[in-house]
Every structure is written in C-alpha cells, then in structure tokens.
Amino acid sequence: MNEEETRYESTKKSKRQPYRVRLPGFITDKEVGLGDIIKHTTSYVGIAPCGGCAHRAARLNNWLVFSGKHP
C-alpha cells in the first residue's frame, strides 16, 4: 500500500462529526444541513439542479449542521 492509499484509508476510517451551530428554538427544531439550505434556496430562485448538486449538498451537510436542540 502506498502513501496515498494509506492516507485515504485513514481518513475513511475516522469519520468526523459535522460542526454544529445551535439556533434558537423558534427558528428551527430539527437539524438542517448547509447543503440542504443551499439546495432549497437555489431551487426557490429557479436554478435547476445538476448532477454534482447532490454530491455538493452531502459534503456540505457533513461539514456544517444547524440545530435547534442540544445534542
């Protein structure tokens, strides 16, 4: 196994938790990812989703989550 494969395997094993931003309860009670917010916003303004949009949304959801409750 070369160095690049080793680095990939180590990042694949250590699944990092997304950053959580707590919002007041009157704004939201459920968890919403940043990717979902961007997806809904672009759909609302009329931008058609492409093939990479789902991948981008999943990556952003894994990076940042807005929540209304304490975990």
N, C-alpha and C positions, 0 to 999 in steps of 0.2 A: 504494500500500500504506500503510495507516495504522499508527500506533504499535503497536497491539495485535497486528496481523498480523506486524509486524517482530519483536516480542519473541517471539512464538510460533515463528516460523521460526528464530530464533537459538537458542532452547532445543531445538528439534527437531534441529538440526544438531549441536550439541555434546552428544553422549550421554555422560553422566557415568558413571564406573565406580562400582559399589557399594562402600560401606565394607566392609572385610574384617576379621573377628575370627578370630584363629587359636586353635584349640582343640587340646589335646593329642591325639596320635595314637591313644591308647587310647579316646578318646571317639568320634571320627569320622575317617574317612579321605577322605570325599567332601565336596563343598561342599553346604551346605543353606541355603536362604534363610529369612529370618524369616517370610515369608508361608507357606512350606511347613510350618514348625514350628507356626504358629498354626492352619493348616488341619487338620493331623493331630491336634492337641490338641483342637480343638473337635469333630471327628468322633468322637474317642475318648470324650468325655464325653456325646455324644448330641445335639449341636446340629446340625441339618440345614443344609447349605449353601444359600445363596440366590444370586440372580443376580449380586450385587455381590461375592461372595466371591472369585471368580476374578480379578476386576479388583483387589481389595484385595491379594490374595496376590501378584500380579505386581508391583504397585507396591512392596510391602514387600521382595520379592526383589531388586528393582532398587536398593533403598536399603541393605540390610544382608545380608551373606552370612557364614556361619560356615564355616571351612575347617580342615582338618587338616594341610595342607601349605603350604609357602611357595610363592607363585606363581612 
